[in-house]
Amino acid sequence: MLHPKILVPVDFSELSEHALKAANTFASLFDGSVTPFHAYIPVTDLDGFYYVGSGITPHEKYSEIEKVLHERLLEAAGKYIRPELLSPPLLDVGNPARSIIHTSNQFDLVIMSTHGRTGFSRFVMGSVTEKVLRMCKKPMITVTETSDLGDLTSLMVTTDFSENSCQVFPYAVSIAEVTGASIDLVHIVSSEQFFDSGAADEAVIKRQKEIEDLADDHFKSIRKRVDARVIAGSGATYAEIEQIARDKGHHLVLISSVGRTGLDYLMMGSTASHVVRRVKNAVFTINPHGISPEKARSMHYQYRDM
């Protein structure tokens, strides 16, 4: 995934600064560029609080607001982004989630915090990140205050064997080819899905062969560094993923935001949404509705051959 154009939404909270740090790491490894972005709605009762410390009031002219915000974006990004990787900041007026989604069409990757100013919105489905996660057509990396991309040499890739879940594979391969990463390719068999433990055990044995075939087909160039495993668990799939990611300390968890049902990206209970909300690791998600399997594969080969 060479030369990615990275969009980083910033709300000037300390939490959003972690996204800038992650973007600098990713852009450094893959020779990319980073564009800080901020969307605002100037005429609201919240502006006085939202831009506290900036000297902005709800009665300021748009030109003055944008001047101050542009300077603040440059200041925030300048703390974490290497100058040669930094592109001019972008501003937009309007609903933040809608603005991010619209602007992301000009970029290859969005990196943002799982929660922003309110601190607890990571657990609220109405948060900006949740909305962007569901509807953005470009790949996303979400980070928490404790996420550490490190040198991206430890990746976890999840699959439910659906075509949708396979869409993250080319990105995982591209990252691993650059960083030399090892990959845990994981499928979770939850006992909640079966009537008895015997049926669950049979499923584990059957699916282990399937996941090894999947690794052979999709990870040929790095197959020796891929550990393909079916894991039996007693809890929900997202809880098992969270546990594995925590125990192994993966730099990045890669998961499709649309699973086997094809509609999970619109539902509050999707595995991807739960994973993004719960894990402390950075999470790479892709909405297969925004990119075809053919395009994902062609992008991989295009980046790999550059």
C-alpha positions as CSV (number, residue, x, y, z in Angstrom):
1,M,0.0,0.0,0.0
2,L,2.6,2.5,-1.2
3,H,2.1,6.3,-1.4
4,P,-1.3,6.5,0.3
5,K,-3.0,9.9,0.6
6,I,-4.2,9.9,4.2
7,L,-7.0,12.1,5.6
8,V,-6.9,12.7,9.4
9,P,-10.0,14.3,10.9
10,V,-9.0,16.5,13.9
11,D,-11.3,18.0,16.5
12,F,-8.4,19.6,18.5
13,S,-8.9,17.2,21.4
14,E,-5.9,15.3,22.9
15,L,-7.6,12.1,21.7
16,S,-7.6,13.2,18.0
17,E,-3.8,13.8,18.3
18,H,-3.3,10.0,18.5
19,A,-4.7,9.8,15.0
20,L,-2.0,12.2,13.8
21,K,0.7,10.2,15.4
22,A,-0.6,7.0,13.8
23,A,-0.8,8.8,10.4
24,N,2.8,9.9,10.7
25,T,3.9,6.3,11.3
26,F,1.8,4.9,8.4
27,A,2.9,7.6,6.0
28,S,6.6,7.2,7.0
29,L,6.5,3.4,6.4
30,F,4.6,3.6,3.1
31,D,5.9,6.9,1.7
32,G,2.5,8.6,2.0
33,S,1.1,12.1,2.6
34,V,-1.0,13.3,5.5
35,T,-3.8,15.9,5.3
36,P,-5.3,17.2,8.5
37,F,-9.0,18.0,8.2
38,H,-11.6,19.7,10.3
39,A,-15.3,20.3,9.7
40,Y,-17.3,22.8,11.8
41,I,-20.8,24.3,12.1
42,P,-20.1,27.9,13.2
43,V,-23.6,29.1,14.1
44,T,-24.4,27.0,17.2
45,D,-24.5,27.4,20.9
46,L,-21.7,24.9,21.1
47,D,-19.1,26.9,19.3
48,G,-18.0,28.9,22.4
49,F,-17.1,25.6,24.1
50,Y,-16.0,23.7,21.1
51,Y,-13.3,26.2,20.2
52,V,-12.4,27.2,23.8
53,G,-9.0,28.7,23.9
54,S,-9.0,29.8,20.3
55,G,-10.7,33.2,20.9
56,I,-13.5,32.2,18.5
57,T,-17.1,33.1,19.3
58,P,-20.3,32.2,17.4
59,H,-20.4,35.8,16.1
60,E,-17.1,35.7,14.3
61,K,-17.0,36.0,10.5
62,Y,-16.4,32.8,8.6
63,S,-13.1,34.2,7.2
64,E,-11.8,34.8,10.7
65,I,-12.9,31.4,11.9
66,E,-11.3,29.6,9.0
67,K,-8.1,31.6,9.5
68,V,-7.8,30.5,13.1
69,L,-8.8,26.9,12.5
70,H,-6.3,26.6,9.6
71,E,-3.5,27.8,11.9
72,R,-4.6,25.5,14.7
73,L,-4.6,22.5,12.2
74,L,-1.1,23.4,11.1
75,E,0.0,23.7,14.7
76,A,-1.6,20.4,15.8
77,A,-0.2,18.5,12.8
78,G,3.2,20.1,13.1
79,K,3.7,18.4,16.4
80,Y,3.4,14.9,15.0
81,I,3.7,14.9,11.2
82,R,7.1,15.1,9.6
83,P,7.2,18.2,7.4
84,E,7.9,16.3,4.2
85,L,4.8,14.2,4.8
86,L,2.4,17.0,5.6
87,S,-0.1,18.3,3.0
88,P,-2.0,21.6,3.4
89,P,-4.9,21.3,5.9
90,L,-8.5,21.2,4.7
91,L,-11.5,22.8,6.3
92,D,-15.2,22.3,5.6
93,V,-18.5,23.7,6.9
94,G,-21.1,21.2,7.8
95,N,-21.9,18.0,9.7
96,P,-18.6,16.4,10.6
97,A,-19.4,12.8,9.7
98,R,-20.9,13.8,6.4
99,S,-18.0,16.1,5.6
100,I,-15.5,13.4,6.4
101,I,-17.2,10.9,4.2
102,H,-17.5,13.3,1.3
103,T,-13.9,14.5,1.6
104,S,-12.5,11.0,2.0
105,N,-13.4,10.3,-1.7
106,Q,-10.3,12.3,-2.6
107,F,-8.1,10.0,-0.4
108,D,-6.8,6.5,-0.1
109,L,-7.1,6.1,3.7
110,V,-8.8,7.7,6.7
111,I,-7.2,7.6,10.1
112,M,-9.2,8.9,13.1
113,S,-9.7,8.4,16.8
114,T,-12.5,6.1,18.0
115,H,-13.8,8.9,20.2
116,G,-13.3,12.6,20.4
117,R,-14.2,15.5,22.7
118,T,-16.9,13.9,24.8
119,G,-14.5,11.1,25.9
120,F,-17.4,8.6,26.2
121,S,-18.7,8.8,22.6
122,R,-16.7,5.7,21.7
123,F,-19.5,3.8,23.3
124,V,-22.3,5.8,21.7
125,M,-23.5,4.6,18.3
126,G,-24.3,8.2,17.2
127,S,-20.6,9.2,17.4
128,V,-18.9,10.7,14.3
129,T,-16.5,7.7,14.1
130,E,-19.4,5.2,14.1
131,K,-21.1,7.0,11.3
132,V,-18.0,7.3,9.2
133,L,-17.2,3.7,9.8
134,R,-20.5,2.6,8.5
135,M,-20.7,4.8,5.4
136,C,-17.1,5.6,4.3
137,K,-16.1,3.9,1.1
138,K,-12.4,4.2,1.8
139,P,-10.3,2.1,4.2
140,M,-10.1,3.4,7.7
141,I,-7.8,3.0,10.6
142,T,-9.2,3.8,14.0
143,V,-7.0,4.4,17.0
144,T,-7.4,4.8,20.8
145,E,-5.3,6.7,23.3
146,T,-3.3,3.5,23.9
147,S,-3.0,2.2,20.3
148,D,0.6,1.7,19.1
149,L,1.2,1.0,15.4
150,G,4.8,0.2,16.3
151,D,6.6,-0.9,13.1
152,L,3.4,-2.7,11.9
153,T,5.2,-6.1,12.1
154,S,2.3,-7.9,14.0
155,L,-1.1,-8.1,12.3
156,M,-4.3,-9.8,13.0
157,V,-6.7,-10.5,10.1
158,T,-10.2,-11.8,10.8
159,T,-12.5,-13.7,8.5
160,D,-15.9,-15.4,8.5
161,F,-15.1,-17.0,5.1
162,S,-17.4,-14.7,3.3
163,E,-16.3,-12.8,0.2
164,N,-16.9,-9.6,2.1
165,S,-14.4,-10.5,4.8
166,C,-11.8,-11.3,2.2
167,Q,-11.6,-7.7,1.0
168,V,-9.1,-6.8,3.7
169,F,-6.7,-9.5,2.6
170,P,-4.9,-7.5,-0.2
171,Y,-4.3,-4.7,2.3
172,A,-2.8,-7.0,4.9
173,V,-0.5,-8.6,2.2
174,S,0.6,-5.1,1.0
175,I,1.4,-4.0,4.6
176,A,3.2,-7.2,5.4
177,E,5.3,-7.1,2.2
178,V,6.7,-3.7,3.2
179,T,7.1,-4.3,6.9
180,G,7.9,-8.0,7.0
181,A,4.9,-8.5,9.3
182,S,3.7,-11.8,10.7
183,I,0.0,-12.3,10.4
184,D,-2.5,-14.2,12.6
185,L,-5.3,-15.1,10.2
186,V,-8.2,-15.9,12.6
187,H,-11.7,-17.4,12.4
188,I,-13.7,-17.6,15.6
189,V,-16.0,-20.5,16.3
190,S,-18.3,-19.5,19.2
191,S,-20.1,-22.1,21.2
192,E,-23.0,-19.7,21.2
193,Q,-23.6,-20.7,17.5
194,F,-24.1,-24.4,18.3
195,F,-26.4,-26.6,20.3
196,D,-23.7,-28.7,21.9
197,S,-19.9,-28.7,22.3
198,G,-19.5,-31.7,20.0
199,A,-20.9,-29.8,17.0
200,A,-18.6,-26.9,17.8
201,D,-15.6,-29.2,17.9
202,E,-16.5,-30.6,14.5
203,A,-16.8,-27.2,13.1
204,V,-13.3,-26.3,14.3
205,I,-11.8,-29.3,12.6
206,K,-13.6,-28.7,9.3
207,R,-12.9,-24.9,9.2
208,Q,-9.2,-25.3,10.1
209,K,-8.7,-26.9,6.6
210,E,-10.7,-24.2,5.0
211,I,-8.7,-21.4,6.6
212,E,-5.5,-23.0,5.6
213,D,-6.7,-23.1,2.0
214,L,-7.8,-19.5,2.3
215,A,-4.2,-18.6,3.4
216,D,-2.7,-20.5,0.6
217,D,-4.9,-18.8,-2.0
218,H,-4.7,-15.2,-0.7
219,F,-1.4,-14.9,1.1
220,K,0.9,-16.8,-1.3
221,S,3.8,-14.2,-1.3
222,I,4.0,-14.2,2.5
223,R,2.5,-17.6,3.3
224,K,5.4,-18.6,5.7
225,R,4.6,-15.7,7.9
226,V,0.9,-16.4,8.1
227,D,-0.5,-18.5,11.0
228,A,-4.0,-19.5,10.0
229,R,-6.1,-20.7,12.9
230,V,-9.6,-21.5,13.9
231,I,-10.2,-20.6,17.5
232,A,-13.0,-22.1,19.6
233,G,-14.5,-19.6,22.1
234,S,-17.3,-19.4,24.5
235,G,-18.1,-15.7,24.1
236,A,-19.2,-13.5,21.3
237,T,-17.0,-13.2,18.2
238,Y,-16.0,-9.7,18.9
239,A,-15.1,-10.5,22.6
240,E,-12.8,-13.3,21.4
241,I,-11.1,-11.0,18.9
242,E,-10.6,-8.4,21.6
243,Q,-9.0,-11.0,23.9
244,I,-6.6,-12.3,21.2
245,A,-5.6,-8.8,20.1
246,R,-4.9,-7.9,23.8
247,D,-2.9,-11.0,24.5
248,K,-0.8,-10.9,21.4
249,G,-0.4,-7.2,21.3
250,H,-1.1,-6.9,17.6
251,H,-0.1,-3.5,16.0
252,L,-3.1,-3.7,13.8
253,V,-6.4,-5.7,13.6
254,L,-7.9,-5.9,10.1
255,I,-11.6,-6.6,9.6
256,S,-14.3,-6.0,7.1
257,S,-17.1,-3.7,8.2
258,V,-19.5,-5.9,6.3
259,G,-19.7,-9.6,7.2
260,R,-21.6,-12.6,6.0
261,T,-25.0,-11.0,6.1
262,G,-24.0,-8.2,3.8
263,L,-26.0,-5.6,5.9
264,D,-24.0,-5.5,9.1
265,Y,-22.5,-2.1,8.3
266,L,-26.0,-0.6,8.9
267,M,-26.5,-2.5,12.2
268,M,-25.4,-1.6,15.7
269,G,-24.6,-5.2,16.5
270,S,-22.0,-5.8,13.7
271,T,-18.8,-7.5,14.8
272,A,-16.7,-4.7,13.2
273,S,-18.5,-2.0,15.2
274,H,-18.0,-3.9,18.4
275,V,-14.4,-4.5,17.7
276,V,-13.7,-0.9,16.9
277,R,-15.5,0.2,20.2
278,R,-13.8,-2.4,22.4
279,V,-10.2,-3.2,21.4
280,K,-7.3,-1.0,22.5
281,N,-5.3,-1.9,19.3
282,A,-5.5,0.1,16.1
283,V,-8.2,-1.4,13.8
284,F,-8.1,-1.3,10.0
285,T,-11.6,-1.6,8.4
286,I,-12.9,-1.6,4.9
287,N,-16.5,-1.4,3.7
288,P,-16.7,-3.9,0.8
289,H,-19.7,-2.0,-0.5
290,G,-17.3,0.8,-1.4
291,I,-14.7,-1.3,-3.3
292,S,-15.1,-4.4,-5.5
293,P,-13.0,-7.5,-5.0
294,E,-11.4,-6.9,-8.4
295,K,-10.4,-3.3,-7.5
296,A,-9.0,-4.4,-4.1
297,R,-6.8,-7.0,-5.8
298,S,-5.7,-4.7,-8.6
299,M,-4.8,-2.0,-6.0
300,H,-2.7,-4.5,-4.2
301,Y,-0.7,-5.5,-7.3
302,Q,-0.5,-1.9,-8.3
303,Y,1.0,-0.9,-5.0
304,R,3.2,-3.9,-4.8
305,D,4.8,-3.4,-8.2
306,M,5.5,0.3,-7.8
